[in-house]
């Protein structure tokens, strides 16, 4: 893979993220704007983009069960490793659950899919979107488990229904499943609906990147810096490292596994902050891990894509 193509993809994406931070710093983006803007992107624009892309795809040629299995296994492996590492670091309950989820819960919808789209084009984006649908189910499930079992809030531990609702209500999962069903039905999408989805989906990635940038916190990055760095290394080095090694061992073609590798290499998801807040986790640690891993991923994305292309 051309190194110039990689750099010319990664730098613009992270330039927009930094632009989002600058806009927040200069007051162009207010705190009151972030939540409704995030909901707009998360519940409307990203699902429209994913549904339209998958609904037009040929699933037989763009879906590999082995790649999916390796990807899901890699996440589960890091989940177990992080839990053991948290015990060794003697993290208290609330912080342990948050530490665990920040090591495997990737920002697929906002950053992972953006990298896949701008680097690999529509075909790579479709592959990534299909895998993301399954991956988000597992990420949410494991995140809720880590937070429930390590929360000092008894009401959180008793709320078993939360797991089911959190998974079923995820808009990325719903749009991916909807796109798969529409593709399998062989129906033709009406032109007016297709163009409406195209316009709405066009809002998704640029707005998502600006929101990520506006949410960065350099102050909280200094909070318990060694533990935050440990979390980022597990997320950005170990997780994609396990996946990449297994893809190569099983002889996967680069065009089949690279979209999945990009998802595994994605930084910690912003939803980890929301889940930590709702389920008695360490909110400050979540923000610190999100900010740190997002900035570091500008380097590690380039690293993994280059390694894969060798």
C-alpha positions as CSV (number, residue, x, y, z in Angstrom):
1,X,0.0,0.0,0.0
2,X,1.3,3.4,-1.0
3,X,2.8,5.3,2.1
4,X,1.8,8.6,0.5
5,X,-1.8,7.5,0.2
6,X,-1.8,6.4,3.9
7,X,-0.4,9.7,5.1
8,X,-2.6,11.8,2.9
9,X,-5.6,9.9,4.5
10,X,-4.5,10.0,8.1
11,X,-3.3,13.6,8.3
12,X,-6.5,15.2,6.9
13,X,-8.7,13.1,9.3
14,X,-6.8,14.1,12.4
15,X,-6.5,17.7,11.1
16,X,-10.3,17.9,11.2
17,X,-10.2,16.5,14.8
18,X,-7.7,19.1,15.9
19,X,-9.8,21.7,14.1
20,X,-12.7,20.6,16.3
21,X,-10.6,21.1,19.4
22,X,-9.5,24.6,18.2
23,X,-13.1,25.5,17.5
24,X,-14.1,24.5,21.0
25,X,-11.1,26.4,22.5
26,X,-12.0,29.5,20.6
27,X,-15.6,29.3,21.5
28,X,-17.0,28.5,18.0
29,X,-18.3,25.2,19.4
30,X,-20.1,25.5,22.7
31,X,-20.6,22.7,25.3
32,X,-24.4,23.1,24.8
33,X,-23.9,22.2,21.1
34,X,-22.0,19.0,21.6
35,X,-24.7,16.8,23.0
36,X,-27.4,17.5,20.4
37,X,-24.8,17.4,17.6
38,X,-23.6,14.1,18.8
39,X,-27.1,12.7,18.9
40,X,-27.7,13.9,15.4
41,X,-24.7,12.1,14.1
42,X,-25.1,9.0,16.2
43,X,-28.8,8.4,15.6
44,X,-29.3,9.7,12.1
45,X,-26.2,10.5,10.0
46,X,-24.0,7.5,10.7
47,X,-26.9,5.0,10.5
48,X,-27.9,6.5,7.1
49,X,-24.4,6.2,5.8
50,X,-24.0,2.6,6.9
51,X,-27.5,1.5,5.8
52,X,-27.0,2.9,2.3
53,X,-23.5,1.5,1.8
54,X,-24.5,-2.1,3.0
55,X,-27.8,-2.2,1.2
56,X,-26.0,-1.7,-2.1
57,X,-23.3,-4.2,-1.4
58,X,-22.8,-7.8,-2.5
59,X,-22.5,-9.6,0.8
60,X,-21.2,-12.8,-0.6
61,X,-18.1,-11.2,-1.9
62,X,-17.6,-8.6,0.9
63,X,-18.1,-10.7,4.0
64,X,-15.6,-13.2,5.4
65,X,-16.6,-15.3,8.5
66,X,-13.0,-16.1,9.4
67,X,-12.0,-12.4,9.5
68,X,-15.1,-11.7,11.7
69,X,-14.2,-14.6,14.1
70,X,-10.6,-13.5,14.5
71,X,-11.7,-9.9,15.1
72,X,-14.2,-10.9,17.8
73,X,-11.8,-13.2,19.4
74,X,-9.1,-10.5,19.6
75,X,-11.5,-8.2,21.5
76,X,-12.5,-10.9,23.9
77,X,-8.8,-11.7,24.5
78,X,-7.9,-8.1,25.4
79,X,-10.9,-7.9,27.6
80,X,-9.6,-10.9,29.7
81,X,-6.0,-9.5,29.7
82,X,-7.2,-6.1,30.8
83,X,-9.2,-7.5,33.7
84,X,-6.2,-9.4,34.9
85,X,-3.9,-6.4,34.5
86,X,-6.4,-4.3,36.5
87,X,-6.2,-6.7,39.4
88,X,-2.4,-6.5,39.3
89,X,-2.6,-2.7,39.3
90,X,-5.0,-2.9,42.3
91,X,-7.5,-0.6,40.8
92,X,-10.6,0.1,42.9
93,X,-14.0,-1.1,41.6
94,X,-15.3,1.9,39.8
95,X,-12.0,2.6,38.1
96,X,-11.4,-1.1,37.2
97,X,-14.5,-1.4,35.2
98,X,-13.7,1.8,33.3
99,X,-10.1,0.7,32.7
100,X,-11.2,-2.6,31.2
101,X,-13.7,-1.1,28.8
102,X,-11.3,1.6,27.5
103,X,-8.8,-1.1,26.4
104,X,-11.1,-2.8,23.9
105,X,-14.2,-0.6,23.2
106,X,-13.2,1.2,20.0
107,X,-14.5,4.3,18.4
108,X,-15.8,2.4,15.3
109,X,-18.6,4.7,14.2
110,X,-16.7,8.0,14.3
111,X,-13.1,7.2,13.6
112,X,-12.7,3.6,12.5
113,X,-15.3,3.9,9.7
114,X,-13.9,7.3,8.6
115,X,-10.4,5.8,8.2
116,X,-11.9,2.8,6.3
117,X,-14.0,5.1,4.0
118,X,-11.3,7.6,3.1
119,X,-8.5,5.1,2.8
120,X,-10.2,2.1,1.2
121,X,-13.2,3.6,-0.6
122,X,-16.8,2.3,-0.6
123,X,-15.9,-1.4,-0.8
124,X,-13.6,-1.2,2.2
125,X,-16.2,0.9,4.0
126,X,-18.9,-1.8,3.4
127,X,-16.6,-4.5,4.7
128,X,-15.8,-2.4,7.8
129,X,-19.5,-1.6,8.4
130,X,-20.6,-5.2,8.3
131,X,-17.9,-6.2,10.8
132,X,-18.6,-3.1,12.9
133,X,-22.2,-4.2,13.4
134,X,-21.1,-7.5,15.0
135,X,-18.2,-5.9,16.8
136,X,-20.3,-3.3,18.5
137,X,-22.6,-6.0,19.9
138,X,-19.7,-7.7,21.5
139,X,-18.1,-4.4,22.7
140,X,-21.3,-3.2,24.4
141,X,-21.9,-6.6,26.0
142,X,-18.4,-6.8,27.4
143,X,-18.4,-3.1,28.5
144,X,-21.6,-3.6,30.5
145,X,-20.3,-6.7,32.1
146,X,-17.0,-5.0,33.1
147,X,-18.9,-2.0,34.6
148,X,-21.6,-4.1,36.3
149,X,-19.3,-6.5,38.0
150,X,-16.9,-3.7,39.1
151,X,-19.4,-1.1,40.2
152,X,-19.8,0.0,43.8
153,X,-23.4,1.0,42.9
154,X,-25.7,-1.9,43.9
155,X,-28.6,-0.7,41.7
156,X,-26.3,-0.9,38.6
157,X,-25.4,-4.6,39.4
158,X,-29.1,-5.5,39.7
159,X,-30.0,-3.9,36.4
160,X,-29.7,-6.9,34.1
161,X,-32.1,-5.5,31.5
162,X,-29.6,-2.7,30.8
163,X,-27.4,-5.1,28.8
164,X,-30.2,-6.1,26.5
165,X,-31.5,-2.6,25.9
166,X,-28.0,-1.2,25.4
167,X,-27.3,-3.7,22.7
168,X,-30.7,-3.7,20.9
169,X,-30.9,0.0,20.8
170,X,-27.5,0.7,19.2
171,X,-28.1,2.6,15.9
172,X,-25.0,1.2,14.2
173,X,-26.2,-2.3,14.9
174,X,-29.7,-1.6,13.7
175,X,-28.6,0.2,10.5
176,X,-26.0,-2.6,9.7
177,X,-28.7,-5.3,10.2
178,X,-31.2,-3.3,8.2
179,X,-28.7,-2.9,5.4
180,X,-27.9,-6.6,5.4
181,X,-31.6,-7.6,5.2
182,X,-32.3,-5.1,2.4
183,X,-29.3,-6.3,0.4
184,X,-30.4,-10.0,0.8
185,X,-34.0,-9.0,-0.3
186,X,-32.7,-7.9,-3.7
187,X,-35.1,-5.0,-3.7
188,X,-34.3,-1.8,-5.5
189,X,-34.1,1.3,-3.4
190,X,-36.3,4.2,-4.7
191,X,-34.1,7.1,-6.0
192,X,-35.6,9.7,-3.7
193,X,-34.8,7.6,-0.6
194,X,-31.3,6.8,-1.9
195,X,-30.5,10.5,-2.4
196,X,-32.0,11.5,0.9
197,X,-29.8,8.9,2.7
198,X,-26.8,10.1,0.6
199,X,-27.3,13.7,1.7
200,X,-27.8,12.8,5.4
201,X,-24.9,10.3,5.4
202,X,-22.6,13.0,3.9
203,X,-23.0,14.9,7.2
204,X,-21.8,11.9,9.3
205,X,-18.0,11.7,9.0
206,X,-17.0,15.4,9.0
207,X,-19.3,16.2,11.8
208,X,-18.2,13.2,13.8
209,X,-14.6,14.1,13.5
210,X,-15.3,17.7,14.7
211,X,-17.2,16.4,17.7
212,X,-14.4,14.1,18.6
213,X,-11.9,17.0,18.5
214,X,-14.2,19.3,20.5
215,X,-14.5,16.6,23.2
216,X,-10.7,16.2,23.8
217,X,-9.4,17.2,27.2
218,X,-5.7,17.8,27.6
219,X,-6.1,18.6,31.3
220,X,-7.6,15.2,32.1
221,X,-4.9,13.4,30.0
222,X,-2.5,14.1,32.8
223,X,-4.8,12.3,35.3
224,X,-3.1,9.0,36.5
225,X,-1.0,9.2,33.3
226,X,0.7,5.7,33.7
227,X,-2.6,3.9,33.9
228,X,-4.0,6.0,31.0
229,X,-1.0,5.1,28.9
230,X,-1.3,1.4,29.8
231,X,-5.0,1.5,28.7
232,X,-4.0,3.2,25.4
233,X,-1.2,0.6,24.7
234,X,-3.6,-2.3,25.2
235,X,-6.1,-0.6,22.9
236,X,-3.8,0.6,20.1
237,X,-0.9,-1.9,20.1
238,X,-2.0,-5.2,21.7
239,X,-5.5,-5.4,20.4
240,X,-4.7,-4.8,16.7
241,X,-1.5,-6.8,17.2
242,X,-3.4,-9.9,18.2
243,X,-5.8,-9.5,15.3
244,X,-3.0,-8.8,12.7
245,X,-1.0,-11.9,13.9
246,X,-4.0,-14.2,13.5
247,X,-5.1,-12.7,10.2
248,X,-1.6,-13.6,8.8
249,X,-1.4,-17.0,10.5
250,X,-4.8,-17.9,8.9
251,X,-3.6,-16.6,5.5
252,X,-6.2,-13.9,5.1
253,X,-5.8,-11.5,2.1
254,X,-5.1,-7.9,3.0
255,X,-8.3,-6.6,1.2
256,X,-10.3,-8.9,3.5
257,X,-8.7,-8.2,6.8
258,X,-7.5,-4.5,6.5
259,X,-11.0,-3.0,7.2
260,X,-11.2,-5.2,10.4
261,X,-7.7,-4.2,11.4
262,X,-8.6,-0.6,11.1
263,X,-11.6,-1.1,13.4
264,X,-9.4,-3.0,16.0
265,X,-6.8,-0.1,15.9
266,X,-9.5,2.5,16.6
267,X,-9.0,4.6,19.7
268,X,-11.2,4.4,22.8
269,X,-14.9,5.2,22.0
270,X,-16.5,8.3,23.4
271,X,-19.4,6.1,24.5
272,X,-17.2,4.7,27.3
273,X,-17.6,8.1,29.0
274,X,-21.4,7.9,28.8
275,X,-21.4,4.3,30.1
276,X,-19.0,5.1,32.9
277,X,-21.3,8.0,34.0
278,X,-24.4,5.9,33.9
279,X,-23.0,2.8,35.6
280,X,-20.9,4.1,38.4
281,X,-17.5,4.1,36.6
282,X,-14.6,6.5,36.7
283,X,-15.7,9.4,34.4
284,X,-12.5,11.4,34.6
285,X,-10.4,8.3,33.7
286,X,-12.7,7.6,30.7
287,X,-12.3,11.1,29.3
288,X,-8.5,10.9,29.8
289,X,-8.3,7.5,28.1
290,X,-10.5,8.7,25.1
291,X,-8.4,11.9,24.6
292,X,-5.0,10.1,25.0
293,X,-5.8,7.2,22.7
294,X,-7.3,9.4,20.1
295,X,-4.2,11.5,19.8
296,X,-1.8,8.5,19.9
297,X,-3.9,6.7,17.2
298,X,-2.8,9.3,14.6
299,X,0.6,7.5,14.8
300,X,-0.5,3.9,15.4
301,X,-3.1,3.9,12.5
302,X,-0.2,4.8,10.2
303,X,2.0,2.1,11.8
304,X,-0.6,-0.7,11.4
305,X,-1.6,0.2,7.9
306,X,2.0,0.3,6.8
307,X,2.8,-3.0,8.5
308,X,-0.3,-4.6,6.8
309,X,0.9,-3.3,3.5
310,X,4.4,-4.8,3.7
